[in-house]
Amino acid sequence: MTGLGGPTVRARAVWPEPGDGALPPLPGFVHSAFNPLVAAVADRCLRRAYRAAPAVDGERTAIVLVSPTGDEASAAYVKAAVAADRRPGPLFFFQSVPNSVAGQLAARWGLGGPVVCLAPTGDPQAAGFAEADLLLYDGDADAVLLILIDTAPDDGDAESAVAVLLEGGATMKPRGIRGLLAADNHVGAGNVLERVLAHGADPDTPCLTFDTPLDGHPAETTLTLGQLDRRVAARAAWLHERGIGPRDPVAVWATAVADMVLSYLALTRLGAIPALMNGQLPPTIAAEYIRRLRGVAVLADEAHRTLLTGHDLGVPVLGTPAEAGSGDPDAAPAHYRHHPDDPIVITHTSGTTGVPKAVLHSHASLFAATRHLLSMPQAQGTSRILSALPAPHTATVLMVNQVLGNRTEMLLLSEQGGERVLDAIQRWRPDGVFGFSVTWAELARCELAGYDLDSVRLWFNTGDSSHEPHIRRLVAVGSRDVMTRTGVTRVPGSVFIDGLGSSEMGHSVFHITHTQETERYGRCIGRPYRFTKVAVLDAAGEPVPTGEAGWLGIDSPSLFRGYWNDSVTTHRYRQRGWYLTGDLVYADADGWYYHLDRAVDSVDSVDGKRFYTALSEERILAACPDVTDCTVVMVREPAGVVTDVLLELATGADETTDRTAAVREALGGEVGATLRRVVPVRSAELPVTVTGKVRKVALRERYLSEASR
């Protein structure tokens, strides 16, 4: 990324600088200061680099213009003119498009590279630098003029602008591999490693690091692309010798993330279908899950093989993933050639209601989001990643393919506890950490000031959306690069990207960026990614009005293909072309979406109102600083809804303090009136799924059972 030793700053400029007066007028642009400001700061920067137009060697110089708000003055003028039934001047139809001033600038200075205009919803500096990095990284430009405009500063300062001329440095990677992958119709979730090497990636490029030994490689010793390919080929040969071939479902049950990832890569190389299973599943449920798969074989590590002893699986246990590593890589068959619709992997849900649902993805569906990301700027904080994602989850498969496509590095953890993650950050010094909300909640219980977390620029959450207090604690640590009037500056505080995802969605569908300066919380999950469509629906599948709560519907190329061997459940979650996620949300007038609850966890009152547990938890955590996490359980009884609140307290907090009044106030009038009791608990006392989600359905059944005694 820029600022990390790659592209260099050839020239920089700001407006205003000491001694500046009024902005010079810009012929052809009227009324608004936006376009003259762009031209003034850009001209100053280019003059410092080239002295006069046209720019020497400007044919491959790109322009990236970044403004969160755009030309608001022109937009307001046109809006007022239309409202007053006046005809706006013809110049406004030209100058209202930011590309106009960027194109005029390119023409005057002879800049022949791409012109990109961004209006990011997140950090504008990060978005601008990421776009510049992509243009340089993939060889689309030799230099980039990056212009950042702030015509409406929050601090009341005068409008200002920064321009930086960036040139590629020695760390630029070979041209075009990310772009080639994004445009490659043959690449998908089943052959990323093969296609990356086929497109000319250096086999000596470091990629994946595992926390356990692998085929003679010590733990936390990075594998190169070439070494990883050999380890995958060895397993493919071993499996092929035992009769595994295309479209054969093979269950994989193990603890080490290395076993999961290498088994996935080897089985998909053969065209087989790995069914990845969480190591925390109870043996009886695991055995039943394997039976329902109706596959051909099982790979299980020694511990899980022992747990399966005595269970009728209906298929043989071939051996352990480690044994598969003893195959001869030179004996591996040719790579299977996938069709976009070929089944590629089966993962499973968290199992909140019993035996998990088996989620099927195809070669195309599980690569759809990755293809989109490869066509976009590579974000700050994705060069050296720590994965705290559960090993057998869809998200881990996605991240492996994303890292391989980016040719960056990732350390994968087999266990995602808070202390384990913090120790790994200190030891491995990642710039990005990816995980689930349960991990961020665990980190929030720790004294973060006692750890060296300065390397972290990005925290990325997927699965359930995260709570405000947990996010605020994380963005207060680490650091990131921003653009200031003096150029690129490293500042304290990291970025947290939140959203909402699931195994079925194939990738987070929403995203929102948080820093120490942002204030949009209240269960806001952001806006949809561009590759997906979303809707808020009523019970009949019709869109509801803005601001009204409803069911979240998704239509995306990243969606799963269905539940394996369960067409009834597959079709139950489809309505009018939408996949119903089971989440209740609403959208505001500005296009921001807010998550209220999982439908199964919410409760309808006797008078028709709906109460939300996740939203209630958000309010309690925001109002009670000595509470690190909480669980709200609502039960509908004949007399009405009753609510129990289970609080996990911060270290040193007094458990004997009565927090009922504070919790009731945080919940608000209607929900607060249903509060029955507030109970301090330890996290170990709560029933959770294999991915750490609290099983609220089980808690509700427990309380109903207690009430009936």
Order of alpha helices (4+ residues) and beta strands (2+ residues): beta-alpha-beta-alpha-alpha-alpha-beta-alpha-beta-beta-alpha-alpha-beta-alpha-beta-alpha-beta-alpha-beta-alpha-beta-alpha-beta-beta-alpha-beta-alpha-beta-alpha-beta-alpha-beta-alpha-beta-beta-beta-beta-beta-beta-beta-beta-alpha-beta-beta-beta-beta-beta-alpha-beta-beta-alpha-alpha-beta-alpha
